[in-house]
Amino acid sequence: MPQASVEPRAPNPLDVVPDKMPFDVPYGPPISLERAQAAINAVVAEAKKRDWKMNVAVVDSGGNLVAFQRMDGAMLASIQIAEHKARAAAIFRRETKVFENAIQVNNFTYLMTLDGFIASRGGLPLIESGKLIGAIGCSGGTDSQDEIACKAALALIE
């Protein structure tokens, strides 16, 4: 009887044990309404320069909505998406692009079992003095447009 060949399995990347906790950013005081609105204004200014219509949400360090703005003509479906991106960036303490890459590039489909994550770039944590004070989420364009628009707010915080 012929013997079946056994292909060696590639090691599971999830078996790697890092020395330090990834994305271990301590929580700081929640972002104020004034700063949240300034962050939104920076995003809206960038979006207007590019003729993009965005929904922009800012949440505090606990993922609670602090401020939101929908630009005239921005897609209605993107209201909830912008909030979801901001909330996910805050509660997971990382850019939502990390989840997008994990699924599309690394095939880590197990992430789809997690509550509250979104595999779409455009959600960024807001970190001040090494502490998470909130997050911003943008939606209305392509994911890459959303990400670029959101990054306009980072200069105000860092």
DSSP file (Angstrom, degrees, kcal/mol; ACC not computed):
  #  RESIDUE AA STRUCTURE BP1 BP2  ACC     N-H-->O    O-->H-N    N-H-->O    O-->H-N    TCO  KAPPA ALPHA  PHI   PSI    X-CA   Y-CA   Z-CA
    1    1 A M              0   0    0      0, 0.0     2,-0.1     0, 0.0     0, 0.0   0.000 360.0 360.0 360.0 130.0    0.0    0.0    0.0
    2    2 A P        -     0   0    0      0, 0.0     2,-0.4     0, 0.0     0, 0.0  -0.370 360.0-121.1 -69.3 145.5    1.5    3.4   -1.0
    3    3 A Q        -     0   0    0     -2,-0.1     2,-0.2     1,-0.0     0, 0.0  -0.716  22.9-122.6 -89.8 133.0    2.3    5.7    1.9
    4    4 A A        -     0   0    0     -2,-0.4     2,-0.3     1,-0.1    -1,-0.0  -0.513  26.4-121.3 -73.7 136.9    0.6    9.1    1.9
    5    5 A S        -     0   0    0     -2,-0.2     2,-0.6     1,-0.0    -1,-0.1  -0.605  20.0-145.1 -80.7 140.4    3.0   12.1    1.9
    6    6 A V        -     0   0    0     -2,-0.3    -1,-0.0     3,-0.0     3,-0.0  -0.920   8.4-143.7-109.2 119.4    2.6   14.4    4.8
    7    7 A E        -     0   0    0     -2,-0.6     2,-0.2     1,-0.1    -2,-0.0  -0.634  24.8-114.6 -79.5 133.9    3.2   18.1    4.1
    8    8 A P        -     0   0    0      0, 0.0     2,-0.3     0, 0.0    -1,-0.1  -0.478  32.4-123.7 -68.3 139.5    4.9   19.9    7.0
    9    9 A R        -     0   0    0     -2,-0.2     3,-0.1     1,-0.1    -3,-0.0  -0.608  18.8-116.7 -85.5 142.3    2.6   22.6    8.5
   10   10 A A        -     0   0    0     -2,-0.3    -1,-0.1     1,-0.1     2,-0.0  -0.501  43.5 -95.8 -70.4 145.5    3.7   26.2    8.6
   11   11 A P        -     0   0    0      0, 0.0    -1,-0.1     0, 0.0     3,-0.0  -0.346  38.4-111.0 -64.4 145.0    4.0   27.4   12.2
   12   12 A N    >   -     0   0    0      1,-0.2     3,-2.1    -3,-0.1     4,-0.3  -0.662  18.5-148.7 -76.7 119.0    1.0   29.2   13.5
   13   13 A P  G >  S+     0   0    0      0, 0.0     3,-1.0     0, 0.0    -1,-0.2   0.734  95.6  66.2 -63.2 -19.5    1.9   32.9   14.0
   14   14 A L  G 3  S+     0   0    0      1,-0.2    -2,-0.0     3,-0.0    94,-0.0   0.617  87.7  68.8 -76.5 -10.6   -0.6   33.1   16.9
   15   15 A D  G <  S+     0   0    0     -3,-2.1    -1,-0.2     2,-0.1     2,-0.2   0.615  74.3 106.9 -80.6 -12.0    1.7   30.7   18.8
   16   16 A V    <   -     0   0    0     -3,-1.0     0, 0.0    -4,-0.3     0, 0.0  -0.496  61.6-151.0 -68.5 132.0    4.4   33.4   19.1
   17   17 A V        -     0   0    0     -2,-0.2    -2,-0.1     2,-0.0    -1,-0.1  -0.903  11.3-144.7-108.8 107.3    4.5   34.8   22.6
   18   18 A P        -     0   0    0      0, 0.0     3,-0.0     0, 0.0     0, 0.0  -0.320  12.8-131.0 -68.5 153.2    5.7   38.4   22.7
   19   19 A D  S    S+     0   0    0      2,-0.0     2,-0.3     1,-0.0    -2,-0.0   0.875  91.6  34.4 -68.6 -37.5    7.9   39.6   25.5
   20   20 A K  S    S-     0   0    0      1,-0.0    -1,-0.0     0, 0.0     0, 0.0  -0.810  95.5 -96.3-118.9 158.7    5.7   42.6   26.1
   21   21 A M    >   -     0   0    0     -2,-0.3     3,-0.8     3,-0.1     2,-0.2  -0.564  42.6-126.7 -70.1 127.6    2.0   43.3   25.8
   22   22 A P  T 3  S+     0   0    0      0, 0.0     3,-0.1     0, 0.0    -1,-0.1  -0.499  88.2  11.0 -73.9 148.5    1.2   44.9   22.4
   23   23 A F  T 3  S+     0   0    0      1,-0.2     2,-1.7    -2,-0.2    -2,-0.0   0.824  77.9 161.7  56.4  37.0   -0.7   48.1   22.4
   24   24 A D    <   +     0   0    0     -3,-0.8    -1,-0.2     2,-0.0    -3,-0.1  -0.464   9.9 155.8 -88.2  65.7   -0.3   48.5   26.1
   25   25 A V        -     0   0    0     -2,-1.7   106,-0.1    68,-0.2   105,-0.0  -0.818  42.0-124.3 -93.4 124.6   -1.1   52.2   26.2
   26   26 A P        -     0   0    0      0, 0.0   106,-2.9     0, 0.0     2,-0.3  -0.360  26.3-109.4 -68.7 150.0   -2.3   53.4   29.6
   27   27 A Y  B     -a  132   0A   0    104,-0.2   106,-0.2   106,-0.1   100,-0.0  -0.603  38.7-169.8 -77.9 137.1   -5.7   55.1   29.7
   28   28 A G        -     0   0    0    104,-3.2    33,-0.1    -2,-0.3     3,-0.1  -0.421  39.0 -55.5-111.5-170.7   -5.5   58.8   30.5
   29   29 A P  S    S-     0   0    0      0, 0.0    -1,-0.2     0, 0.0     3,-0.1  -0.388  70.5 -93.2 -66.3 148.8   -8.1   61.4   31.3
   30   30 A P        -     0   0    0      0, 0.0   104,-0.2     0, 0.0    30,-0.1  -0.312  44.0 -99.2 -66.8 146.4  -10.9   61.7   28.8
   31   31 A I        -     0   0    0    102,-2.3     2,-0.1    28,-0.2   104,-0.0  -0.323  41.3-118.5 -60.6 142.6  -10.6   64.2   26.0
   32   32 A S     >  -     0   0    0      1,-0.1     4,-2.3    -3,-0.1     5,-0.2  -0.406  18.4-114.3 -80.3 161.3  -12.5   67.5   26.6
   33   33 A L  H  > S+     0   0    0      1,-0.2     4,-2.6     2,-0.2     5,-0.2   0.898 116.2  55.5 -60.5 -41.4  -15.4   68.6   24.4
   34   34 A E  H  > S+     0   0    0      1,-0.2     4,-1.8     2,-0.2    -1,-0.2   0.920 111.5  42.1 -59.7 -45.7  -13.3   71.7   23.3
   35   35 A R  H  > S+     0   0    0      2,-0.2     4,-2.3     1,-0.2    -1,-0.2   0.860 112.4  54.6 -71.2 -35.2  -10.4   69.5   22.1
   36   36 A A  H  X S+     0   0    0     -4,-2.3     4,-2.1     2,-0.2    -2,-0.2   0.915 109.7  47.1 -63.1 -42.4  -12.7   67.0   20.5
   37   37 A Q  H  X S+     0   0    0     -4,-2.6     4,-2.6     2,-0.2    -2,-0.2   0.870 110.1  53.0 -67.9 -35.8  -14.3   69.8   18.5
   38   38 A A  H  X S+     0   0    0     -4,-1.8     4,-2.0    -5,-0.2    -2,-0.2   0.900 108.6  50.5 -64.2 -39.9  -10.9   71.1   17.5
   39   39 A A  H  X S+     0   0    0     -4,-2.3     4,-1.9     2,-0.2    -2,-0.2   0.919 111.1  48.3 -63.1 -43.4   -9.9   67.7   16.3
   40   40 A I  H  X S+     0   0    0     -4,-2.1     4,-2.9     1,-0.2     5,-0.2   0.919 108.6  54.1 -62.7 -43.1  -13.1   67.5   14.2
   41   41 A N  H  X S+     0   0    0     -4,-2.6     4,-2.4     1,-0.2    -1,-0.2   0.880 106.8  51.8 -59.7 -38.0  -12.4   70.9   12.8
   42   42 A A  H  X S+     0   0    0     -4,-2.0     4,-2.0     2,-0.2    -1,-0.2   0.908 111.8  46.6 -64.3 -41.7   -9.0   69.8   11.7
   43   43 A V  H  X S+     0   0    0     -4,-1.9     4,-2.8     2,-0.2    -2,-0.2   0.931 112.0  49.8 -66.1 -45.5  -10.4   66.8    9.9
   44   44 A V  H  X S+     0   0    0     -4,-2.9     4,-2.6     1,-0.2    -2,-0.2   0.901 109.5  51.9 -61.6 -41.2  -13.2   68.9    8.3
   45   45 A A  H  X S+     0   0    0     -4,-2.4     4,-1.8    -5,-0.2    -1,-0.2   0.920 112.2  46.1 -60.9 -43.9  -10.6   71.4    7.0
   46   46 A E  H  X S+     0   0    0     -4,-2.0     4,-1.2     1,-0.2    -2,-0.2   0.914 112.8  50.0 -64.6 -42.9   -8.5   68.7    5.5
   47   47 A A  H  X>S+     0   0    0     -4,-2.8     5,-2.9     1,-0.2     4,-0.5   0.894 108.7  52.1 -64.1 -40.2  -11.6   67.0    3.9
   48   48 A K  H ><5S+     0   0    0     -4,-2.6     3,-0.9     1,-0.2    -1,-0.2   0.888 104.3  56.9 -64.3 -38.3  -12.7   70.3    2.4
   49   49 A K  H 3<5S+     0   0    0     -4,-1.8    -1,-0.2     1,-0.2    -2,-0.2   0.845 115.0  38.3 -59.0 -32.5   -9.3   70.9    0.8
   50   50 A R  H 3<5S-     0   0    0     -4,-1.2    -1,-0.2    -3,-0.3    -2,-0.2   0.409 112.9-116.7 -99.7   0.0   -9.7   67.6   -0.9
   51   51 A D  T <<5 +     0   0    0     -3,-0.9     2,-0.3    -4,-0.5    -3,-0.2   0.888  65.3 146.5  61.3  41.8  -13.5   67.9   -1.7
   52   52 A W      < -     0   0    0     -5,-2.9     2,-0.6    -8,-0.1    -1,-0.2  -0.820  44.6-141.2-105.1 148.8  -14.3   64.9    0.5
   53   53 A K        +     0   0    0     -2,-0.3    22,-0.4    87,-0.1     2,-0.3  -0.947  31.7 179.9-111.9 115.0  -17.5   64.6    2.5
   54   54 A M        -     0   0    0     -2,-0.6    17,-2.7    20,-0.1     2,-0.4  -0.814  32.6-145.3-120.6 153.1  -16.9   63.0    5.9
   55   55 A N  E     -CB  70 139A   0     84,-2.8    84,-2.0    -2,-0.3     2,-0.4  -0.961  29.0-166.1-104.9 133.5  -18.6   62.0    9.1
   56   56 A V  E     -CB  69 138A   0     13,-2.8    13,-2.4    -2,-0.4     2,-0.4  -0.986   9.3-177.1-131.2 127.8  -16.3   62.5   12.0
   57   57 A A  E     -CB  68 137A   0     80,-2.6    80,-2.8    -2,-0.4     2,-0.4  -0.964   7.8-164.8-124.5 140.4  -16.7   61.1   15.5
   58   58 A V  E     -CB  67 136A   0      9,-2.8     8,-3.2    -2,-0.4     9,-1.8  -0.994  10.7-174.0-123.2 129.6  -14.5   61.6   18.6
   59   59 A V  E     -CB  65 135A   0     76,-2.5    76,-1.7    -2,-0.4     6,-0.2  -0.791  22.8-114.7-115.8 162.2  -14.9   59.4   21.7
   60   60 A D  E >   - B   0 134A   0      4,-2.4     3,-2.2    -2,-0.3    74,-0.3  -0.172  48.3 -80.1 -84.6-174.9  -13.3   59.6   25.1
   61   61 A S  T 3  S+     0   0    0     72,-0.7    73,-0.2     1,-0.3    -1,-0.1   0.647 132.2  52.4 -65.8 -14.3  -10.8   57.1   26.6
   62   62 A G  T 3  S-     0   0    0     71,-0.2    -1,-0.3     2,-0.1    72,-0.1   0.378 121.4-104.6 -99.3   2.9  -13.7   54.8   27.5
   63   63 A G  S <  S+     0   0    0     -3,-2.2     2,-0.4     1,-0.3    -2,-0.1   0.596  72.9 142.8  87.3  11.8  -15.2   54.8   24.0
   64   64 A N        -     0   0    0      1,-0.1    -4,-2.4    23,-0.0    -1,-0.3  -0.711  58.9-103.6 -90.3 136.5  -18.1   57.1   24.8
   65   65 A L  E     +C   59   0A   0     -2,-0.4    -6,-0.3    -6,-0.2     3,-0.1  -0.334  43.4 166.7 -61.4 129.6  -19.1   59.7   22.2
   66   66 A V  E     -     0   0A   0     -8,-3.2     2,-0.3     1,-0.4    -7,-0.2   0.735  65.7  -1.9-108.4 -44.0  -17.9   63.2   22.9
   67   67 A A  E     -C   58   0A   0     -9,-1.8    -9,-2.8   -31,-0.1    -1,-0.4  -0.995  57.6-175.9-152.0 151.5  -18.5   65.0   19.6
   68   68 A F  E     -C   57   0A   0     -2,-0.3     2,-0.3   -11,-0.2   -11,-0.2  -0.995   0.8-175.0-148.1 145.5  -19.7   64.2   16.1
   69   69 A Q  E     -C   56   0A   0    -13,-2.4   -13,-2.8    -2,-0.3     2,-0.6  -0.982   9.6-160.5-144.2 135.1  -20.0   66.2   12.9
   70   70 A R  E     -C   55   0A   0     -2,-0.3   -15,-0.2   -15,-0.2     3,-0.1  -0.963  21.8-137.1-112.2 118.5  -21.5   65.2    9.5
   71   71 A M    >   -     0   0    0    -17,-2.7     3,-2.5    -2,-0.6   -18,-0.1  -0.406  40.7 -81.8 -69.7 150.4  -20.4   67.3    6.6
   72   72 A D  T 3  S+     0   0    0      1,-0.3    -1,-0.1    -2,-0.1   -18,-0.1  -0.287 117.3  10.8 -53.6 128.6  -23.0   68.4    4.2
   73   73 A G  T 3  S+     0   0    0      1,-0.3    -1,-0.3    -3,-0.1   -20,-0.1   0.415  88.3 148.8  83.1  -1.6  -23.7   65.6    1.7
   74   74 A A    <   -     0   0    0     -3,-2.5    -1,-0.3   -20,-0.2   -20,-0.1  -0.373  61.0 -88.7 -66.4 146.1  -21.7   62.9    3.7
   75   75 A M    >   -     0   0    0    -22,-0.4     3,-0.9    65,-0.2     4,-0.3  -0.289  29.3-141.1 -59.8 130.8  -23.1   59.4    3.3
   76   76 A L  T >  S+     0   0    0      1,-0.2     3,-1.6     2,-0.2     4,-0.5   0.862  99.5  59.5 -63.0 -37.7  -25.7   58.6    5.9
   77   77 A A  T 3> S+     0   0    0      1,-0.3     4,-0.9     2,-0.2     3,-0.3   0.774  96.2  65.0 -62.3 -24.5  -24.5   55.0    6.4
   78   78 A S  H <> S+     0   0    0     -3,-0.9     4,-2.5     1,-0.2    -1,-0.3   0.556  80.4  80.2 -79.0  -7.8  -21.1   56.4    7.4
   79   79 A I  H <> S+     0   0    0     -3,-1.6     4,-1.7    -4,-0.3    -1,-0.2   0.980 101.5  35.7 -59.6 -56.2  -22.5   58.1   10.5
   80   80 A Q  H  > S+     0   0    0     -4,-0.5     4,-2.5    -3,-0.3    -1,-0.2   0.835 115.1  57.3 -68.0 -32.4  -22.5   54.8   12.5
   81   81 A I  H  X S+     0   0    0     -4,-0.9     4,-2.7     2,-0.2    -1,-0.2   0.916 105.3  50.1 -66.1 -42.1  -19.3   53.6   10.8
   82   82 A A  H  X S+     0   0    0     -4,-2.5     4,-2.2     2,-0.2   -25,-0.2   0.922 113.1  46.6 -61.1 -44.2  -17.4   56.7   12.0
   83   83 A E  H  X S+     0   0    0     -4,-1.7     4,-2.6    -5,-0.2    -2,-0.2   0.910 112.2  51.0 -63.2 -41.7  -18.6   56.2   15.5
   84   84 A H  H  X S+     0   0    0     -4,-2.5     4,-2.6     2,-0.2     5,-0.2   0.905 109.5  49.9 -63.6 -42.3  -17.7   52.5   15.3
   85   85 A K  H  X S+     0   0    0     -4,-2.7     4,-2.3     2,-0.2    -1,-0.2   0.928 112.8  46.7 -62.3 -45.1  -14.2   53.2   14.1
   86   86 A A  H  X S+     0   0    0     -4,-2.2     4,-1.8     2,-0.2    -2,-0.2   0.935 113.7  47.9 -62.6 -46.4  -13.6   55.7   16.9
   87   87 A R  H  X S+     0   0    0     -4,-2.6     4,-2.9     1,-0.2     5,-0.3   0.915 112.3  48.7 -62.2 -44.2  -15.0   53.4   19.6
   88   88 A A  H  X S+     0   0    0     -4,-2.6     4,-2.2     1,-0.2     6,-0.3   0.902 109.3  52.6 -64.0 -41.2  -12.9   50.4   18.3
   89   89 A A  H  <>S+     0   0    0     -4,-2.3     5,-0.9    -5,-0.2     4,-0.4   0.857 114.9  43.4 -63.1 -33.9   -9.7   52.5   18.2
   90   90 A A  H  <5S+     0   0    0     -4,-1.8     3,-0.4     3,-0.2    -2,-0.2   0.951 116.6  41.9 -76.4 -50.7  -10.3   53.6   21.8
   91   91 A I  H  <5S+     0   0    0     -4,-2.9    -2,-0.2     1,-0.2    -3,-0.2   0.808 123.3  38.6 -73.7 -26.9  -11.3   50.3   23.4
   92   92 A F  T  <5S-     0   0    0     -4,-2.2    -1,-0.2    -5,-0.3    -2,-0.2   0.492 101.8-134.8 -96.8  -4.3   -8.7   48.2   21.6
   93   93 A R  T   5S+     0   0    0     -4,-0.4     2,-0.3    -3,-0.4    -3,-0.2   0.861  70.0  87.7  56.1  42.7   -6.0   51.0   21.9
   94   94 A R  S   <S-     0   0    0     -5,-0.9    -2,-0.2    -6,-0.3    -1,-0.2  -0.986  86.7 -82.4-159.9 160.9   -4.9   50.7   18.3
   95   95 A E    >   -     0   0    0     -2,-0.3     3,-1.5     1,-0.1     4,-0.5  -0.405  36.2-128.0 -64.5 144.0   -5.6   52.0   14.8
   96   96 A T  T >> S+     0   0    0     27,-2.3     4,-1.7     1,-0.3     3,-0.6   0.699 104.8  76.7 -68.7 -16.4   -8.4   50.1   13.1
   97   97 A K  H 3> S+     0   0    0     26,-0.4     4,-2.8     1,-0.2    -1,-0.3   0.810  83.7  66.3 -60.5 -28.6   -6.0   49.6   10.2
   98   98 A V  H <> S+     0   0    0     -3,-1.5     4,-2.2     1,-0.2    -1,-0.2   0.900 102.8  45.0 -59.2 -41.6   -4.4   46.9   12.4
   99   99 A F  H <> S+     0   0    0     -3,-0.6     4,-2.0    -4,-0.5     5,-0.3   0.894 110.7  53.5 -70.8 -39.5   -7.6   44.8   12.1
  100  100 A E  H  X S+     0   0    0     -4,-1.7     4,-2.9    18,-0.3     5,-0.4   0.950 113.2  43.3 -58.3 -49.3   -7.9   45.4    8.4
  101  101 A N  H  X>S+     0   0    0     -4,-2.8     4,-2.2     1,-0.2     5,-1.9   0.888 109.2  58.2 -63.7 -39.7   -4.4   44.2    7.9
  102  102 A A  H  <5S+     0   0    0     -4,-2.2     6,-3.1    -5,-0.2    -1,-0.2   0.885 117.4  32.0 -60.0 -39.2   -4.9   41.3   10.3
  103  103 A I  H  X5S+     0   0    0     -4,-2.0     4,-0.7     4,-0.3    -2,-0.2   0.930 127.1  36.8 -84.7 -48.9   -7.8   39.9    8.2
  104  104 A Q  H  <5S+     0   0    0     -4,-2.9    -3,-0.2    -5,-0.3    -2,-0.2   0.844 131.7  24.5 -77.7 -32.8   -6.8   40.9    4.7
  105  105 A V  T  <5S+     0   0    0     -4,-2.2    -3,-0.2    -5,-0.4    -1,-0.1   0.865 133.7  30.1 -97.7 -46.2   -3.1   40.4    4.8
  106  106 A N  T  4<S-     0   0    0     -5,-1.9    -3,-0.2     2,-0.1    -4,-0.1   0.492  93.4-130.2 -98.0  -3.8   -2.5   37.9    7.6
  107  107 A N     <  +     0   0    0     -4,-0.7     2,-1.8    -6,-0.3    -4,-0.3   0.839  46.5 159.4  59.2  35.8   -5.8   35.9    7.3
  108  108 A F    >   +     0   0    0     -6,-3.1     3,-1.9     1,-0.2     4,-0.2  -0.501   3.7 163.0 -85.4  67.7   -6.5   36.2   11.0
  109  109 A T  G >   +     0   0    0     -2,-1.8     3,-1.7     1,-0.3    -1,-0.2   0.658  57.5  81.4 -66.5 -15.6  -10.2   35.5   10.5
  110  110 A Y  G >  S+     0   0    0      1,-0.3     3,-2.1    -3,-0.2    -1,-0.3   0.772  76.5  74.9 -59.7 -23.8  -10.6   34.6   14.2
  111  111 A L  G X  S+     0   0    0     -3,-1.9     3,-2.2     1,-0.3    -1,-0.3   0.799  78.8  72.1 -59.3 -27.7  -10.8   38.4   14.8
  112  112 A M  G <  S+     0   0    0     -3,-1.7    -1,-0.3     1,-0.3    -2,-0.2   0.608  88.2  63.5 -65.7  -9.0  -14.3   38.4   13.3
  113  113 A T  G <  S+     0   0    0     -3,-2.1    -1,-0.3    -4,-0.2     2,-0.3   0.542  83.3  99.2 -88.5  -7.6  -15.5   36.7   16.5
  114  114 A L  S X  S-     0   0    0     -3,-2.2     3,-0.6    -4,-0.2     2,-0.3  -0.592  74.9-123.6 -83.5 139.3  -14.5   39.7   18.6
  115  115 A D  T 3  S+     0   0    0     -2,-0.3    -2,-0.1     1,-0.2    -1,-0.1  -0.602  86.8  11.9 -76.9 137.9  -17.2   42.2   19.7
  116  116 A G  T 3  S+     0   0    0     -2,-0.3    -1,-0.2     1,-0.3     2,-0.1   0.365  89.9 123.3  86.1  -4.3  -16.7   45.8   18.8
  117  117 A F    <   -     0   0    0     -3,-0.6     2,-0.4    -6,-0.2    -1,-0.3  -0.503  40.8-160.9 -87.9 162.2  -13.9   45.6   16.3
  118  118 A I        -     0   0    0     -2,-0.1     2,-1.4   -33,-0.1   -18,-0.3  -0.973  14.7-147.0-143.2 127.6  -14.0   46.9   12.8
  119  119 A A        +     0   0    0     -2,-0.4     2,-0.3   -20,-0.2   -22,-0.1  -0.433  68.2  99.2 -93.0  61.3  -11.7   45.9   10.0
  120  120 A S  S    S-     0   0    0     -2,-1.4     3,-0.2   -24,-0.2   -24,-0.1  -0.955  71.2-123.3-149.8 122.8  -11.6   49.2    8.2
  121  121 A R  S    S+     0   0    0     -2,-0.3    25,-0.1     1,-0.2    26,-0.1  -0.217  78.4  81.2 -66.8 159.6   -9.0   51.9    8.5
  122  122 A G        +     0   0    0      1,-0.3    16,-2.6    24,-0.2     2,-0.5   0.472  64.3 103.6 118.1   8.7  -10.0   55.4    9.6
  123  123 A G  E     +D  137   0A   0     14,-0.2   -27,-2.3    -3,-0.2   -26,-0.4  -0.989  46.2 177.9-119.8 122.3  -10.1   54.9   13.4
  124  124 A L  E     -D  136   0A   0     12,-2.9    12,-2.6    -2,-0.5     2,-0.1  -0.978  27.3-125.3-129.3 134.0   -7.1   56.3   15.3
  125  125 A P  E     -D  135   0A   0      0, 0.0     2,-0.7     0, 0.0    10,-0.3  -0.480  21.9-135.0 -69.8 147.4   -6.4   56.5   19.0
  126  126 A L  E     -D  134   0A   0      8,-3.4     7,-2.8    -2,-0.1     8,-1.1  -0.928  27.3-174.4-105.8 113.1   -5.6   59.9   20.4
  127  127 A I  E     -D  132   0A   0     -2,-0.7     2,-0.4     5,-0.2     5,-0.2  -0.929   8.8-178.8-117.6 127.8   -2.6   59.7   22.6
  128  128 A E  E >  S-D  131   0A   0      3,-2.9     3,-1.9    -2,-0.5    30,-0.1  -0.992  73.9 -10.2-128.0 128.6   -1.3   62.6   24.7
  129  129 A S  T 3  S-     0   0    0     -2,-0.4    -1,-0.1     1,-0.3     3,-0.1   0.865 130.7 -54.2  51.8  39.5    1.8   62.3   26.9
  130  130 A G  T 3  S+     0   0    0      1,-0.2     2,-0.4    -3,-0.1    -1,-0.3   0.538 118.1 107.3  77.8   6.9    1.8   58.5   26.3
  131  131 A K  E <  S- D   0 128A   0     -3,-1.9    -3,-2.9  -106,-0.1     2,-0.5  -0.940  73.2-116.4-123.9 143.5   -1.8   58.1   27.5
  132  132 A L  E     +aD  27 127A   0   -106,-2.9  -104,-3.2    -2,-0.4    -5,-0.2  -0.623  34.7 168.0 -75.8 119.5   -4.9   57.3   25.6
  133  133 A I  E     -     0   0A   0     -7,-2.8  -102,-2.3    -2,-0.5   -72,-0.7   0.506  62.4 -56.1-108.3  -8.7   -7.4   60.3   25.9
  134  134 A G  E     -BD  60 126A   0     -8,-1.1    -8,-3.4   -74,-0.3    -1,-0.3  -0.984  52.7-105.7 164.0-161.7   -9.8   59.2   23.2
  135  135 A A  E     -BD  59 125A   0    -76,-1.7   -76,-2.5   -10,-0.3     2,-0.4  -0.983  14.0-138.8-157.2 158.6  -10.0   58.3   19.6
  136  136 A I  E     -BD  58 124A   0    -12,-2.6   -12,-2.9    -2,-0.3     2,-0.4  -0.962  13.1-166.6-124.7 141.7  -11.3   59.7   16.3
  137  137 A G  E     -BD  57 123A   0    -80,-2.8   -80,-2.6    -2,-0.4     2,-0.4  -0.993   2.1-170.3-130.1 136.0  -13.1   57.9   13.5
  138  138 A C  E     +B   56   0A   0    -16,-2.6     2,-0.3    -2,-0.4   -82,-0.2  -0.962  10.9 164.8-124.9 141.1  -13.8   59.1   10.0
  139  139 A S  E     +B   55   0A   0    -84,-2.0   -84,-2.8    -2,-0.4     3,-0.1  -0.986  37.8  83.7-154.1 148.1  -16.1   57.6    7.4
  140  140 A G  S    S+     0   0    0      1,-0.6   -65,-0.2    -2,-0.3   -87,-0.1   0.032  87.0  49.2 149.2 -28.3  -17.5   58.7    4.1
  141  141 A G  S    S-     0   0    0      1,-0.3    -1,-0.6   -89,-0.1     2,-0.1  -0.212 105.3 -51.6-111.5-156.0  -14.8   58.1    1.6
  142  142 A T     >  -     0   0    0     -2,-0.1     4,-2.7     1,-0.1    -1,-0.3  -0.364  61.9-102.1 -72.2 166.3  -12.7   55.1    0.8
  143  143 A D  H  > S+     0   0    0      1,-0.2     4,-2.3     2,-0.2     5,-0.1   0.893 124.8  51.3 -59.3 -38.8  -10.8   53.6    3.8
  144  144 A S  H  > S+     0   0    0      2,-0.2     4,-2.1     1,-0.2    -1,-0.2   0.879 110.6  48.4 -68.5 -36.1   -7.6   55.3    2.7
  145  145 A Q  H  > S+     0   0    0      2,-0.2     4,-2.6     1,-0.2    -2,-0.2   0.919 110.7  51.6 -65.5 -43.1   -9.4   58.7    2.4
  146  146 A D  H  X S+     0   0    0     -4,-2.7     4,-2.3     1,-0.2    -2,-0.2   0.911 110.6  49.0 -58.3 -43.5  -10.9   58.2    5.8
  147  147 A E  H  X S+     0   0    0     -4,-2.3     4,-2.0     2,-0.2    -1,-0.2   0.923 111.2  48.2 -64.4 -46.0   -7.5   57.4    7.3
  148  148 A I  H  X S+     0   0    0     -4,-2.1     4,-0.6     1,-0.2    -2,-0.2   0.924 112.0  49.9 -61.9 -44.6   -5.9   60.5    5.7
  149  149 A A  H >< S+     0   0    0     -4,-2.6     3,-1.2     1,-0.2     4,-0.3   0.925 110.6  49.8 -60.2 -45.3   -8.7   62.8    6.9
  150  150 A C  H >< S+     0   0    0     -4,-2.3     3,-2.0     1,-0.3     4,-0.5   0.854  99.9  64.8 -63.3 -35.3   -8.4   61.4   10.5
  151  151 A K  H >X S+     0   0    0     -4,-2.0     3,-0.8     1,-0.3     4,-0.6   0.718  85.2  74.3 -64.0 -18.7   -4.7   61.9   10.6
  152  152 A A  T << S+     0   0    0     -3,-1.2    -1,-0.3    -4,-0.6     4,-0.3   0.766  93.7  54.3 -63.0 -23.6   -5.3   65.7   10.3
  153  153 A A  T X> S+     0   0    0     -3,-2.0     3,-1.0    -4,-0.3     4,-0.9   0.717  89.5  76.2 -81.9 -21.9   -6.4   65.6   14.0
  154  154 A L  H X> S+     0   0    0     -3,-0.8     4,-2.6    -4,-0.5     3,-0.7   0.844  85.2  61.2 -63.2 -35.2   -3.3   63.9   15.3
  155  155 A A  H 3< S+     0   0    0     -4,-0.6    -1,-0.3    -3,-0.2    -2,-0.1   0.802 101.7  54.6 -62.4 -28.6   -1.1   67.0   15.2
  156  156 A L  H <4 S+     0   0    0     -3,-1.0    -1,-0.2    -4,-0.3    -2,-0.2   0.804 116.3  36.0 -73.2 -29.4   -3.5   68.8   17.6
  157  157 A I  H <<        0   0    0     -4,-0.9    -2,-0.2    -3,-0.7    -3,-0.1   0.904 360.0 360.0 -92.6 -48.4   -3.2   66.0   20.2
  158  158 A E     <        0   0    0     -4,-2.6    -3,-0.1   -30,-0.1    -1,-0.1   0.487 360.0 360.0 -76.5 360.0    0.4   64.8   20.1
